[in-house]
Amino acid sequence: MLDAFIIEEIKRQERERAADDRPVVQLPVPEPPAPAHHDDDRPGDGGGGGVVIIDYAG
């Protein structure tokens, strides 16, 4: 009797081998638009990030 780990490895290898045989469809994905630059942005602030603070004590 084979160990469960060995059986899972064999199954994983078979799935990978089957996945290699399937054709891959490439979808056309448009480029994302360039981010708009606002005059009120401070230089060097990293931009685009944000912080959300949730106070559960209230």
C-alpha positions as CSV (number, residue, x, y, z in Angstrom):
1,M,0.0,0.0,0.0
2,L,1.4,3.4,-1.0
3,D,1.6,6.3,1.5
4,A,-1.1,9.0,1.1
5,F,1.6,11.6,0.3
6,I,2.9,9.5,-2.6
7,I,-0.6,9.0,-4.0
8,E,-1.3,12.7,-3.8
9,E,2.1,13.5,-5.5
10,I,1.2,11.1,-8.4
11,K,-2.2,12.7,-8.8
12,R,-0.7,16.2,-8.8
13,Q,1.8,15.1,-11.5
14,E,-1.0,13.6,-13.6
15,R,-3.0,16.8,-13.3
16,E,0.0,18.9,-14.3
17,R,0.7,16.7,-17.2
18,A,-3.0,16.9,-18.3
19,A,-2.9,20.7,-17.9
20,D,0.1,20.9,-20.2
21,D,-1.8,19.2,-23.0
22,R,-4.8,21.6,-22.9
23,P,-4.7,24.6,-25.3
24,V,-4.3,28.0,-23.7
25,V,-6.6,30.8,-24.8
26,Q,-5.0,34.3,-24.8
27,L,-7.6,37.0,-24.2
28,P,-6.9,40.6,-25.4
29,V,-6.6,42.7,-22.3
30,P,-6.5,46.5,-22.9
31,E,-3.8,48.5,-21.1
32,P,-5.1,50.3,-18.0
33,P,-5.4,54.1,-18.4
34,A,-2.6,56.2,-17.0
35,P,-3.4,57.6,-13.6
36,A,-4.5,61.2,-13.6
37,H,-2.1,63.6,-11.8
38,H,-3.8,66.1,-9.5
39,D,-2.2,69.4,-8.6
40,D,-3.1,69.0,-4.9
41,D,-0.9,65.8,-4.7
42,R,2.2,66.4,-2.6
43,P,5.4,65.2,-4.1
44,G,6.9,62.1,-2.5
45,D,3.7,61.1,-0.7
46,G,3.6,57.8,-2.5
47,G,0.2,58.5,-4.0
48,G,-2.6,56.1,-4.6
49,G,-2.5,54.6,-1.1
50,G,-4.9,55.1,1.7
51,V,-5.6,54.2,5.3
52,V,-9.0,53.1,6.7
53,I,-9.4,53.2,10.5
54,I,-12.3,51.3,12.0
55,D,-13.0,52.0,15.6
56,Y,-15.0,49.1,17.1
57,A,-14.8,50.6,20.7
58,G,-17.5,53.2,19.9
